[in-house]
Amino acid sequence: MNNKVAVIFTGGTISMKVDPRLNAAIPALSSEEIMGMVTNIERFTKIETINFGEYPGPHITPKMMLELSKLVKKTLERDDITGVVVTHGTDTLEETAYLLDLTIKSEKPVVVVGAMRNSSELGYDGPSNLSAAICTAISKEAINKGVLVVMNNEVNAASHVTKTNTLSLDTFKSPEFGALGIVDNDKVIFYRDILDHHHIETNDIECKVALIKCAAGMDSDLIDYCIDAGYKGIVVEAMGRGNIPLEMFEGVKRSLDRNIPVVIVSRCPTGRVLGTYGYPGGGKNLRDVGAIFGDNLPGQKARIKLMLILSITNDIDTIREIFEKDIYTE
């Protein structure tokens, strides 16, 4: 056996059990205790554990994600490491995984994993998910696949996956394109690949980026607040193909006039935004005044991407080029 996997523990439900005083789950298990439940893994690979922290998913910030990215990159540079597995709380798992995918350029596998049930619950899924993630990290088939998310024996791309259910063990899905593969009988089997991996080279992140979700009758108050509060970028989860209420349109224009980029994505779970409609607030109208299209990204991922881009440039044309390259030609 000549491979070794580094397992970086950040916390999340996979490290939790119920505190009887609170009658609620809190971080409690050490990395050694969790790995002790992953039986027979020594038959497949050597394991090195690294403790990043014991954070619930909602406590993870973009700056912490970037620090985690730096730790993962440093670990991947070691000759003795075959791949890296990161345990993570599921509430922000997709955002961290996407940030890692955008900022790490390595052929070695990086796999993010979590659990939907804590260790006090019947059917605790932490050990099985972790074993599947480790099996993926040592697979030669996982090389050059970008960052992967492995849960419930499914392998998904970090760029496509999202949490779809508050409870289900199979909550992590790629609604737009489907899973990349599965883990079966301790081996990963890939059924498709990702052709285009985006990479943003940066050592910093701009956290002052807002996410605003559209609903019927909304106005520009939230956009104006973001402008006045010094936000550096705004992501708008628009309706349908990328359309917003009429009362929001002037706010978008004011933001763009102040060189604050506005990225338009859709609140729909699948499908990309496009300049189909030309009425005030329609997608074509928004793009004509300078808004940027975010393709099929959900709002939370578009925000992560804009945060990383703004750490290297605030030029709206450059930001548009990064978001829209090879996607929009009209």
GIMOPE-V621672 format. One record per residue. RES is the residue in one small letter. SS is DSSP state (A for helix, B for strand, O for the rest). OMEGA is omega in whole degrees, -180 to 180 (* if undefined). D_FIRST is the distance of its C-alpha to the first C-alpha in whole Angstrom. Layout:
res-><RES,RES>
ss-><SS,SS>
omega-><OMEGA,OMEGA>
d_first-><D_FIRST,D_FIRST>
This chain:
res-><m,n,n,k,v,a,v,i,f,t,g,g,t,i,s,m,k,v,d,p,r,l,n,a,a,i,p,a,l,s,s,e,e,i,m,g,m,v,t,n,i,e,r,f,t,k,i,e,t,i,n,f,g,e,y,p,g,p,h,i,t,p,k,m,m,l,e,l,s,k,l,v,k,k,t,l,e,r,d,d,i,t,g,v,v,v,t,h,g,t,d,t,l,e,e,t,a,y,l,l,d,l,t,i,k,s,e,k,p,v,v,v,v,g,a,m,r,n,s,s,e,l,g,y,d,g,p,s,n,l,s,a,a,i,c,t,a,i,s,k,e,a,i,n,k,g,v,l,v,v,m,n,n,e,v,n,a,a,s,h,v,t,k,t,n,t,l,s,l,d,t,f,k,s,p,e,f,g,a,l,g,i,v,d,n,d,k,v,i,f,y,r,d,i,l,d,h,h,h,i,e,t,n,d,i,e,c,k,v,a,l,i,k,c,a,a,g,m,d,s,d,l,i,d,y,c,i,d,a,g,y,k,g,i,v,v,e,a,m,g,r,g,n,i,p,l,e,m,f,e,g,v,k,r,s,l,d,r,n,i,p,v,v,i,v,s,r,c,p,t,g,r,v,l,g,t,y,g,y,p,g,g,g,k,n,l,r,d,v,g,a,i,f,g,d,n,l,p,g,q,k,a,r,i,k,l,m,l,i,l,s,i,t,n,d,i,d,t,i,r,e,i,f,e,k,d,i,y,t,e>
ss-><O,O,O,B,B,B,B,B,B,B,B,O,A,A,A,B,B,B,B,O,O,O,O,B,B,B,B,O,O,O,A,A,A,A,A,A,O,O,O,O,A,A,A,O,O,B,B,B,B,B,B,B,B,B,B,O,A,A,A,O,O,A,A,A,A,A,A,A,A,A,A,A,A,A,A,A,O,O,O,O,O,O,B,B,B,B,B,O,O,O,O,O,A,A,A,A,A,A,A,A,A,A,A,O,O,O,O,O,B,B,B,B,B,O,O,O,O,O,O,O,O,O,O,O,O,A,A,A,A,A,A,A,A,A,A,A,A,O,O,A,A,A,O,O,O,O,B,B,B,B,B,O,O,B,B,B,B,O,O,O,O,B,B,O,O,O,O,O,O,O,O,B,B,O,O,O,O,O,O,O,B,B,B,B,O,O,B,B,B,B,O,O,O,O,O,O,O,O,O,O,O,O,O,O,O,O,O,O,B,B,B,B,B,O,O,O,O,O,O,O,A,A,A,A,A,A,A,A,O,O,O,O,B,B,B,B,B,B,B,O,O,O,B,O,O,A,A,A,A,A,A,A,A,A,A,A,A,O,O,O,B,B,B,B,B,B,O,O,O,O,O,O,O,O,O,O,O,O,O,O,O,O,A,A,A,A,A,A,O,O,O,B,B,O,O,O,O,O,A,A,A,A,A,A,A,A,A,A,A,A,O,O,O,O,O,A,A,A,A,A,A,A,A,A,O,O,O,O,O,O>
omega-><-177,178,177,178,173,177,-179,-177,178,-178,-179,-177,-180,-179,-173,167,-175,173,-175,179,-179,-173,-180,-176,176,176,-176,-175,174,177,179,180,-180,-180,178,178,179,-172,174,-178,180,176,-173,-175,169,-178,170,-179,178,-177,176,-180,179,-172,166,-178,-178,179,179,179,177,178,177,177,-180,176,176,178,179,178,179,179,179,180,-180,-179,-180,-178,-176,-177,178,-179,-178,172,179,173,-170,172,-171,-176,179,-175,-176,179,177,-179,-180,176,177,-179,-179,-171,-178,178,-179,177,-178,-179,171,-174,177,-173,177,179,177,177,178,-171,177,-177,171,179,176,-174,-178,-178,-179,177,-179,178,178,178,179,177,177,-177,-180,-178,175,179,-179,180,179,178,-174,180,-177,173,-179,177,175,179,172,179,-180,176,179,-178,-176,-168,175,177,-171,-175,-177,-170,-168,177,179,-176,-176,-177,172,-171,-175,-171,180,-178,175,-177,-178,170,-176,179,176,177,178,179,180,179,176,-177,173,-174,-172,177,177,179,177,-178,-179,175,-177,178,178,-173,-176,178,-176,173,-178,-180,-179,169,-175,174,179,-180,-174,-175,-178,177,179,176,-180,178,-177,-177,175,177,-176,180,-179,171,179,171,-176,177,171,-176,-179,-176,-178,177,-178,-176,178,-171,-179,177,176,179,180,178,-179,178,179,179,174,-176,176,179,-178,171,-178,174,175,-178,179,179,-179,175,-178,-179,-177,-172,-173,178,179,-176,175,-175,179,179,179,-179,179,-180,172,177,-176,179,-178,176,-177,179,169,-175,-176,178,176,178,178,-179,180,177,-179,-179,-178,176,-179,180,171,177,-173,179,178,178,178,-180,-179,-179,-168,-175,177,-180,-178,-179,-178,*>
d_first-><0,4,6,9,12,15,17,21,23,27,29,30,31,27,28,32,34,37,40,42,45,44,44,41,37,36,33,32,28,26,23,21,24,22,19,20,21,18,17,14,12,9,9,8,7,8,12,14,18,21,24,27,29,31,33,34,34,38,37,35,37,37,36,34,32,32,31,28,27,28,25,23,23,23,19,18,20,17,15,12,12,11,14,17,18,22,24,27,31,32,35,34,31,32,34,31,28,31,32,28,28,31,30,26,26,22,20,17,18,20,20,23,24,26,28,32,32,32,30,34,35,34,31,29,27,25,22,22,22,20,17,18,18,14,14,16,14,11,13,14,18,18,18,22,23,24,24,24,25,23,26,26,24,26,24,27,28,29,32,33,32,35,35,38,39,39,38,36,32,32,34,32,33,34,37,38,35,33,30,27,25,24,21,21,19,16,16,18,21,23,27,28,28,30,31,33,31,33,32,35,34,35,35,38,39,42,43,46,46,48,47,50,50,53,56,59,62,60,61,60,60,57,56,59,58,54,56,58,55,54,51,49,49,49,47,50,48,51,53,52,51,52,55,57,60,63,63,60,60,63,60,57,60,60,57,56,60,58,55,53,51,51,48,49,46,47,47,47,43,43,45,45,48,51,54,56,59,61,63,63,60,58,55,57,59,57,55,58,59,55,53,49,48,44,43,42,40,41,43,40,38,41,42,38,38,42,41,38,41,44,42,42,45,48,50,50,50,47,46,47,45,42,43,44,43,43,44,48,50,53>
